[in-house]
Amino acid sequence: MASSGHDAYVAEKILSADPVELIRILYGAGIGSVEAARRHLAAGVIPARSAAISKAIEVLSELTASLSPESAPDISRRLAELYDYMQRRLLQANFEQKDAPLAEVSRLLGTLAEAWQAVPHPAAAKTPARAAATSTRNDRLTIPAPWSTPTPEHAPEGAGQGWSF
């Protein structure tokens, strides 16, 4: 029964999350799955290890699907390549039953998750322009560029509206 309450809490958190928080949730789920796979590998529990690796691969697939190459082609391409690399390392870890690829993927996901902690929530936006930059478009995430916003007279059309992943 406790699992049912936890599942309901997680479902509510996901349904009420803004796009930035959804990406953070995905990274957390990916890290949790990889760490579970590492524990199961160490314990020799093959079915649980394989299931955890499969879940981590699914998370990476969701992260890949959230990319928006039309808005940020270079970063989308690089992230897609990184997600693909991590999926291949997870498959290698499962096939070879080795911890090193799992540890590598965990570190990579941790680094990316840490970077996403610096992205402000849309609710914390201080100006209407920054709030608009974090809206979703076509079920894809739009992220404001936290480092600078060009002045209108020097910005090309659409500049300063952020990244879309």
Secondary structure, 3 states (H helix, E strand, C coil): CHHHHHHHHHHHHHHHCCHHHHHHHHHHHHHHHHHHHHHHHHHCCHHHHHHHHHHHHHHHHHHHHCCCCCCCHHHHHHHHHHHHHHHHHHHHHHHHCCCHHHHHHHHHHHHHHHHHHCCCCHHHCCCHHHHHHCCCECCECEECCCCCCCCHHHCCCCCCCCEEC
